[in-house]
Amino acid sequence: MSPVAILFIVFGAFLLFLFILWLIHFLYHKAKKDGKESIACLGSGYGGDFGG
């Protein structure tokens, strides 16, 4: 493999990682802002014991 191809793959993986981090951050804050309903939905999805 050429060094350029390796560089592109590394850069692409880094961008993907940043995007995933941003997405988690965004969704977390959105859920916090929307209130306990969103968190309850998330909790029930994971079998958690949040708000019935």
mmCIF file of the N, C-alpha and C atoms, coordinates in Angstrom:
data_MODEL
# 
_entry.id   MODEL 
# 
loop_
_atom_site.group_PDB 
_atom_site.id 
_atom_site.type_symbol 
_atom_site.label_atom_id 
_atom_site.label_alt_id 
_atom_site.label_comp_id 
_atom_site.label_asym_id 
_atom_site.label_entity_id 
_atom_site.label_seq_id 
_atom_site.pdbx_PDB_ins_code 
_atom_site.Cartn_x 
_atom_site.Cartn_y 
_atom_site.Cartn_z 
_atom_site.occupancy 
_atom_site.B_iso_or_equiv 
_atom_site.pdbx_formal_charge 
_atom_site.auth_seq_id 
_atom_site.auth_comp_id 
_atom_site.auth_asym_id 
_atom_site.auth_atom_id 
_atom_site.pdbx_PDB_model_num 
ATOM 1   N N  . MET A 1 1  ? 0.836   -1.211 0.000  1.00 0.00 ? 1  MET A N  1 
ATOM 2   C CA . MET A 1 1  ? 0.000   0.000  0.000  1.00 0.00 ? 1  MET A CA 1 
ATOM 3   C C  . MET A 1 1  ? 0.863   1.250  0.000  1.00 0.00 ? 1  MET A C  1 
ATOM 4   N N  . SER A 1 2  ? 0.401   2.239  -0.698 1.00 0.00 ? 2  SER A N  1 
ATOM 5   C CA . SER A 1 2  ? 1.163   3.488  -0.745 1.00 0.00 ? 2  SER A CA 1 
ATOM 6   C C  . SER A 1 2  ? 0.940   4.296  0.534  1.00 0.00 ? 2  SER A C  1 
ATOM 7   N N  . PRO A 1 3  ? 1.917   5.098  0.894  1.00 0.00 ? 3  PRO A N  1 
ATOM 8   C CA . PRO A 1 3  ? 1.788   5.940  2.096  1.00 0.00 ? 3  PRO A CA 1 
ATOM 9   C C  . PRO A 1 3  ? 0.565   6.853  2.035  1.00 0.00 ? 3  PRO A C  1 
ATOM 10  N N  . VAL A 1 4  ? 0.224   7.310  0.828  1.00 0.00 ? 4  VAL A N  1 
ATOM 11  C CA . VAL A 1 4  ? -0.924  8.205  0.664  1.00 0.00 ? 4  VAL A CA 1 
ATOM 12  C C  . VAL A 1 4  ? -2.221  7.484  1.031  1.00 0.00 ? 4  VAL A C  1 
ATOM 13  N N  . ALA A 1 5  ? -2.349  6.229  0.606  1.00 0.00 ? 5  ALA A N  1 
ATOM 14  C CA . ALA A 1 5  ? -3.544  5.445  0.915  1.00 0.00 ? 5  ALA A CA 1 
ATOM 15  C C  . ALA A 1 5  ? -3.671  5.234  2.420  1.00 0.00 ? 5  ALA A C  1 
ATOM 16  N N  . ILE A 1 6  ? -2.566  4.927  3.068  1.00 0.00 ? 6  ILE A N  1 
ATOM 17  C CA . ILE A 1 6  ? -2.553  4.731  4.520  1.00 0.00 ? 6  ILE A CA 1 
ATOM 18  C C  . ILE A 1 6  ? -2.978  6.020  5.228  1.00 0.00 ? 6  ILE A C  1 
ATOM 19  N N  . LEU A 1 7  ? -2.446  7.144  4.743  1.00 0.00 ? 7  LEU A N  1 
ATOM 20  C CA . LEU A 1 7  ? -2.778  8.445  5.313  1.00 0.00 ? 7  LEU A CA 1 
ATOM 21  C C  . LEU A 1 7  ? -4.275  8.721  5.191  1.00 0.00 ? 7  LEU A C  1 
ATOM 22  N N  . PHE A 1 8  ? -4.838  8.422  4.021  1.00 0.00 ? 8  PHE A N  1 
ATOM 23  C CA . PHE A 1 8  ? -6.270  8.631  3.799  1.00 0.00 ? 8  PHE A CA 1 
ATOM 24  C C  . PHE A 1 8  ? -7.112  7.773  4.737  1.00 0.00 ? 8  PHE A C  1 
ATOM 25  N N  . ILE A 1 9  ? -6.711  6.521  4.917  1.00 0.00 ? 9  ILE A N  1 
ATOM 26  C CA . ILE A 1 9  ? -7.450  5.609  5.796  1.00 0.00 ? 9  ILE A CA 1 
ATOM 27  C C  . ILE A 1 9  ? -7.400  6.098  7.245  1.00 0.00 ? 9  ILE A C  1 
ATOM 28  N N  . VAL A 1 10 ? -6.225  6.496  7.697  1.00 0.00 ? 10 VAL A N  1 
ATOM 29  C CA . VAL A 1 10 ? -6.063  6.990  9.065  1.00 0.00 ? 10 VAL A CA 1 
ATOM 30  C C  . VAL A 1 10 ? -6.890  8.259  9.271  1.00 0.00 ? 10 VAL A C  1 
ATOM 31  N N  . PHE A 1 11 ? -6.816  9.161  8.306  1.00 0.00 ? 11 PHE A N  1 
ATOM 32  C CA . PHE A 1 11 ? -7.557  10.418 8.395  1.00 0.00 ? 11 PHE A CA 1 
ATOM 33  C C  . PHE A 1 11 ? -9.067  10.163 8.391  1.00 0.00 ? 11 PHE A C  1 
ATOM 34  N N  . GLY A 1 12 ? -9.507  9.256  7.539  1.00 0.00 ? 12 GLY A N  1 
ATOM 35  C CA . GLY A 1 12 ? -10.924 8.900  7.464  1.00 0.00 ? 12 GLY A CA 1 
ATOM 36  C C  . GLY A 1 12 ? -11.424 8.296  8.769  1.00 0.00 ? 12 GLY A C  1 
ATOM 37  N N  . ALA A 1 13 ? -10.620 7.414  9.349  1.00 0.00 ? 13 ALA A N  1 
ATOM 38  C CA . ALA A 1 13 ? -10.985 6.783  10.616 1.00 0.00 ? 13 ALA A CA 1 
ATOM 39  C C  . ALA A 1 13 ? -11.073 7.828  11.730 1.00 0.00 ? 13 ALA A C  1 
ATOM 40  N N  . PHE A 1 14 ? -10.136 8.778  11.707 1.00 0.00 ? 14 PHE A N  1 
ATOM 41  C CA . PHE A 1 14 ? -10.119 9.853  12.699 1.00 0.00 ? 14 PHE A CA 1 
ATOM 42  C C  . PHE A 1 14 ? -11.371 10.720 12.582 1.00 0.00 ? 14 PHE A C  1 
ATOM 43  N N  . LEU A 1 15 ? -11.734 11.075 11.352 1.00 0.00 ? 15 LEU A N  1 
ATOM 44  C CA . LEU A 1 15 ? -12.940 11.874 11.119 1.00 0.00 ? 15 LEU A CA 1 
ATOM 45  C C  . LEU A 1 15 ? -14.190 11.131 11.582 1.00 0.00 ? 15 LEU A C  1 
ATOM 46  N N  . LEU A 1 16 ? -14.251 9.845  11.293 1.00 0.00 ? 16 LEU A N  1 
ATOM 47  C CA . LEU A 1 16 ? -15.386 9.020  11.693 1.00 0.00 ? 16 LEU A CA 1 
ATOM 48  C C  . LEU A 1 16 ? -15.497 8.982  13.221 1.00 0.00 ? 16 LEU A C  1 
ATOM 49  N N  . PHE A 1 17 ? -14.356 8.821  13.879 1.00 0.00 ? 17 PHE A N  1 
ATOM 50  C CA . PHE A 1 17 ? -14.296 8.800  15.341 1.00 0.00 ? 17 PHE A CA 1 
ATOM 51  C C  . PHE A 1 17 ? -14.808 10.116 15.922 1.00 0.00 ? 17 PHE A C  1 
ATOM 52  N N  . LEU A 1 18 ? -14.354 11.245 15.351 1.00 0.00 ? 18 LEU A N  1 
ATOM 53  C CA . LEU A 1 18 ? -14.802 12.558 15.801 1.00 0.00 ? 18 LEU A CA 1 
ATOM 54  C C  . LEU A 1 18 ? -16.302 12.716 15.613 1.00 0.00 ? 18 LEU A C  1 
ATOM 55  N N  . PHE A 1 19 ? -16.793 12.258 14.466 1.00 0.00 ? 19 PHE A N  1 
ATOM 56  C CA . PHE A 1 19 ? -18.220 12.373 14.163 1.00 0.00 ? 19 PHE A CA 1 
ATOM 57  C C  . PHE A 1 19 ? -19.054 11.581 15.165 1.00 0.00 ? 19 PHE A C  1 
ATOM 58  N N  . ILE A 1 20 ? -18.611 10.368 15.486 1.00 0.00 ? 20 ILE A N  1 
ATOM 59  C CA . ILE A 1 20 ? -19.327 9.528  16.447 1.00 0.00 ? 20 ILE A CA 1 
ATOM 60  C C  . ILE A 1 20 ? -19.327 10.183 17.834 1.00 0.00 ? 20 ILE A C  1 
ATOM 61  N N  . LEU A 1 21 ? -18.183 10.726 18.237 1.00 0.00 ? 21 LEU A N  1 
ATOM 62  C CA . LEU A 1 21 ? -18.103 11.426 19.519 1.00 0.00 ? 21 LEU A CA 1 
ATOM 63  C C  . LEU A 1 21 ? -19.072 12.597 19.560 1.00 0.00 ? 21 LEU A C  1 
ATOM 64  N N  . TRP A 1 22 ? -19.087 13.381 18.466 1.00 0.00 ? 22 TRP A N  1 
ATOM 65  C CA . TRP A 1 22 ? -19.976 14.542 18.386 1.00 0.00 ? 22 TRP A CA 1 
ATOM 66  C C  . TRP A 1 22 ? -21.433 14.110 18.462 1.00 0.00 ? 22 TRP A C  1 
ATOM 67  N N  . LEU A 1 23 ? -21.762 13.027 17.777 1.00 0.00 ? 23 LEU A N  1 
ATOM 68  C CA . LEU A 1 23 ? -23.130 12.521 17.740 1.00 0.00 ? 23 LEU A CA 1 
ATOM 69  C C  . LEU A 1 23 ? -23.591 12.101 19.141 1.00 0.00 ? 23 LEU A C  1 
ATOM 70  N N  . ILE A 1 24 ? -22.737 11.374 19.857 1.00 0.00 ? 24 ILE A N  1 
ATOM 71  C CA . ILE A 1 24 ? -23.053 10.944 21.223 1.00 0.00 ? 24 ILE A CA 1 
ATOM 72  C C  . ILE A 1 24 ? -23.264 12.167 22.122 1.00 0.00 ? 24 ILE A C  1 
ATOM 73  N N  . HIS A 1 25 ? -22.368 13.131 22.009 1.00 0.00 ? 25 HIS A N  1 
ATOM 74  C CA . HIS A 1 25 ? -22.429 14.367 22.778 1.00 0.00 ? 25 HIS A CA 1 
ATOM 75  C C  . HIS A 1 25 ? -23.740 15.105 22.498 1.00 0.00 ? 25 HIS A C  1 
ATOM 76  N N  . PHE A 1 26 ? -24.065 15.237 21.219 1.00 0.00 ? 26 PHE A N  1 
ATOM 77  C CA . PHE A 1 26 ? -25.266 15.952 20.784 1.00 0.00 ? 26 PHE A CA 1 
ATOM 78  C C  . PHE A 1 26 ? -26.531 15.266 21.299 1.00 0.00 ? 26 PHE A C  1 
ATOM 79  N N  . LEU A 1 27 ? -26.601 13.948 21.121 1.00 0.00 ? 27 LEU A N  1 
ATOM 80  C CA . LEU A 1 27 ? -27.784 13.203 21.551 1.00 0.00 ? 27 LEU A CA 1 
ATOM 81  C C  . LEU A 1 27 ? -27.947 13.248 23.069 1.00 0.00 ? 27 LEU A C  1 
ATOM 82  N N  . TYR A 1 28 ? -26.830 13.173 23.783 1.00 0.00 ? 28 TYR A N  1 
ATOM 83  C CA . TYR A 1 28 ? -26.857 13.222 25.243 1.00 0.00 ? 28 TYR A CA 1 
ATOM 84  C C  . TYR A 1 28 ? -27.434 14.546 25.732 1.00 0.00 ? 28 TYR A C  1 
ATOM 85  N N  . HIS A 1 29 ? -26.947 15.646 25.168 1.00 0.00 ? 29 HIS A N  1 
ATOM 86  C CA . HIS A 1 29 ? -27.423 16.960 25.584 1.00 0.00 ? 29 HIS A CA 1 
ATOM 87  C C  . HIS A 1 29 ? -28.863 17.203 25.152 1.00 0.00 ? 29 HIS A C  1 
ATOM 88  N N  . LYS A 1 30 ? -29.234 16.681 24.002 1.00 0.00 ? 30 LYS A N  1 
ATOM 89  C CA . LYS A 1 30 ? -30.612 16.802 23.525 1.00 0.00 ? 30 LYS A CA 1 
ATOM 90  C C  . LYS A 1 30 ? -31.549 16.078 24.495 1.00 0.00 ? 30 LYS A C  1 
ATOM 91  N N  . ALA A 1 31 ? -31.164 14.884 24.926 1.00 0.00 ? 31 ALA A N  1 
ATOM 92  C CA . ALA A 1 31 ? -31.972 14.109 25.864 1.00 0.00 ? 31 ALA A CA 1 
ATOM 93  C C  . ALA A 1 31 ? -32.098 14.848 27.197 1.00 0.00 ? 31 ALA A C  1 
ATOM 94  N N  . LYS A 1 32 ? -30.995 15.446 27.650 1.00 0.00 ? 32 LYS A N  1 
ATOM 95  C CA . LYS A 1 32 ? -31.018 16.194 28.901 1.00 0.00 ? 32 LYS A CA 1 
ATOM 96  C C  . LYS A 1 32 ? -31.961 17.387 28.799 1.00 0.00 ? 32 LYS A C  1 
ATOM 97  N N  . LYS A 1 33 ? -31.930 18.069 27.651 1.00 0.00 ? 33 LYS A N  1 
ATOM 98  C CA . LYS A 1 33 ? -32.752 19.257 27.453 1.00 0.00 ? 33 LYS A CA 1 
ATOM 99  C C  . LYS A 1 33 ? -34.235 18.896 27.347 1.00 0.00 ? 33 LYS A C  1 
ATOM 100 N N  . ASP A 1 34 ? -34.529 17.795 26.680 1.00 0.00 ? 34 ASP A N  1 
ATOM 101 C CA . ASP A 1 34 ? -35.919 17.377 26.489 1.00 0.00 ? 34 ASP A CA 1 
ATOM 102 C C  . ASP A 1 34 ? -36.568 16.941 27.801 1.00 0.00 ? 34 ASP A C  1 
ATOM 103 N N  . GLY A 1 35 ? -35.752 16.602 28.758 1.00 0.00 ? 35 GLY A N  1 
ATOM 104 C CA . GLY A 1 35 ? -36.282 16.235 30.059 1.00 0.00 ? 35 GLY A CA 1 
ATOM 105 C C  . GLY A 1 35 ? -36.284 14.740 30.289 1.00 0.00 ? 35 GLY A C  1 
ATOM 106 N N  . LYS A 1 36 ? -37.004 14.336 31.334 1.00 0.00 ? 36 LYS A N  1 
ATOM 107 C CA . LYS A 1 36 ? -36.918 12.958 31.788 1.00 0.00 ? 36 LYS A CA 1 
ATOM 108 C C  . LYS A 1 36 ? -37.589 11.960 30.852 1.00 0.00 ? 36 LYS A C  1 
ATOM 109 N N  . GLU A 1 37 ? -38.501 12.423 29.973 1.00 0.00 ? 37 GLU A N  1 
ATOM 110 C CA . GLU A 1 37 ? -39.178 11.501 29.061 1.00 0.00 ? 37 GLU A CA 1 
ATOM 111 C C  . GLU A 1 37 ? -38.172 10.774 28.171 1.00 0.00 ? 37 GLU A C  1 
ATOM 112 N N  . SER A 1 38 ? -37.250 11.558 27.580 1.00 0.00 ? 38 SER A N  1 
ATOM 113 C CA . SER A 1 38 ? -36.253 10.968 26.688 1.00 0.00 ? 38 SER A CA 1 
ATOM 114 C C  . SER A 1 38 ? -35.363 9.988  27.436 1.00 0.00 ? 38 SER A C  1 
ATOM 115 N N  . ILE A 1 39 ? -34.955 10.382 28.625 1.00 0.00 ? 39 ILE A N  1 
ATOM 116 C CA . ILE A 1 39 ? -34.082 9.530  29.429 1.00 0.00 ? 39 ILE A CA 1 
ATOM 117 C C  . ILE A 1 39 ? -34.830 8.257  29.838 1.00 0.00 ? 39 ILE A C  1 
ATOM 118 N N  . ALA A 1 40 ? -36.139 8.403  30.125 1.00 0.00 ? 40 ALA A N  1 
ATOM 119 C CA . ALA A 1 40 ? -36.949 7.237  30.471 1.00 0.00 ? 40 ALA A CA 1 
ATOM 120 C C  . ALA A 1 40 ? -37.025 6.276  29.291 1.00 0.00 ? 40 ALA A C  1 
ATOM 121 N N  . CYS A 1 41 ? -37.175 6.826  28.091 1.00 0.00 ? 41 CYS A N  1 
ATOM 122 C CA . CYS A 1 41 ? -37.220 5.989  26.888 1.00 0.00 ? 41 CYS A CA 1 
ATOM 123 C C  . CYS A 1 41 ? -35.900 5.243  26.717 1.00 0.00 ? 41 CYS A C  1 
ATOM 124 N N  . LEU A 1 42 ? -34.800 5.976  26.889 1.00 0.00 ? 42 LEU A N  1 
ATOM 125 C CA . LEU A 1 42 ? -33.480 5.360  26.773 1.00 0.00 ? 42 LEU A CA 1 
ATOM 126 C C  . LEU A 1 42 ? -33.312 4.261  27.811 1.00 0.00 ? 42 LEU A C  1 
ATOM 127 N N  . GLY A 1 43 ? -33.709 4.569  29.048 1.00 0.00 ? 43 GLY A N  1 
ATOM 128 C CA . GLY A 1 43 ? -33.558 3.617  30.138 1.00 0.00 ? 43 GLY A CA 1 
ATOM 129 C C  . GLY A 1 43 ? -34.343 2.342  29.897 1.00 0.00 ? 43 GLY A C  1 
ATOM 130 N N  . SER A 1 44 ? -35.593 2.486  29.435 1.00 0.00 ? 44 SER A N  1 
ATOM 131 C CA . SER A 1 44 ? -36.415 1.301  29.201 1.00 0.00 ? 44 SER A CA 1 
ATOM 132 C C  . SER A 1 44 ? -35.843 0.477  28.054 1.00 0.00 ? 44 SER A C  1 
ATOM 133 N N  . GLY A 1 45 ? -35.223 1.161  27.098 1.00 0.00 ? 45 GLY A N  1 
ATOM 134 C CA . GLY A 1 45 ? -34.602 0.468  25.971 1.00 0.00 ? 45 GLY A CA 1 
ATOM 135 C C  . GLY A 1 45 ? -33.458 -0.419 26.424 1.00 0.00 ? 45 GLY A C  1 
ATOM 136 N N  . TYR A 1 46 ? -32.770 0.010  27.480 1.00 0.00 ? 46 TYR A N  1 
ATOM 137 C CA . TYR A 1 46 ? -31.651 -0.775 27.988 1.00 0.00 ? 46 TYR A CA 1 
ATOM 138 C C  . TYR A 1 46 ? -32.065 -1.646 29.169 1.00 0.00 ? 46 TYR A C  1 
ATOM 139 N N  . GLY A 1 47 ? -33.366 -1.796 29.376 1.00 0.00 ? 47 GLY A N  1 
ATOM 140 C CA . GLY A 1 47 ? -33.839 -2.612 30.480 1.00 0.00 ? 47 GLY A CA 1 
ATOM 141 C C  . GLY A 1 47 ? -33.623 -1.944 31.821 1.00 0.00 ? 47 GLY A C  1 
ATOM 142 N N  . GLY A 1 48 ? -33.418 -0.615 31.783 1.00 0.00 ? 48 GLY A N  1 
ATOM 143 C CA . GLY A 1 48 ? -33.210 0.133  33.011 1.00 0.00 ? 48 GLY A CA 1 
ATOM 144 C C  . GLY A 1 48 ? -34.515 0.323  33.762 1.00 0.00 ? 48 GLY A C  1 
ATOM 145 N N  . ASP A 1 49 ? -34.414 0.819  34.975 1.00 0.00 ? 49 ASP A N  1 
ATOM 146 C CA . ASP A 1 49 ? -35.590 0.941  35.827 1.00 0.00 ? 49 ASP A CA 1 
ATOM 147 C C  . ASP A 1 49 ? -36.030 2.398  35.940 1.00 0.00 ? 49 ASP A C  1 
ATOM 148 N N  . PHE A 1 50 ? -35.972 3.134  34.808 1.00 0.00 ? 50 PHE A N  1 
ATOM 149 C CA . PHE A 1 50 ? -36.349 4.543  34.813 1.00 0.00 ? 50 PHE A CA 1 
ATOM 150 C C  . PHE A 1 50 ? -37.824 4.683  34.464 1.00 0.00 ? 50 PHE A C  1 
ATOM 151 N N  . GLY A 1 51 ? -38.545 5.384  35.293 1.00 0.00 ? 51 GLY A N  1 
ATOM 152 C CA . GLY A 1 51 ? -39.924 5.791  35.061 1.00 0.00 ? 51 GLY A CA 1 
ATOM 153 C C  . GLY A 1 51 ? -40.802 4.835  34.288 1.00 0.00 ? 51 GLY A C  1 
ATOM 154 N N  . GLY A 1 52 ? -40.999 3.653  34.804 1.00 0.00 ? 52 GLY A N  1 
ATOM 155 C CA . GLY A 1 52 ? -41.936 2.673  34.345 1.00 0.00 ? 52 GLY A CA 1 
ATOM 156 C C  . GLY A 1 52 ? -42.234 2.590  32.897 1.00 0.00 ? 52 GLY A C  1 
# 
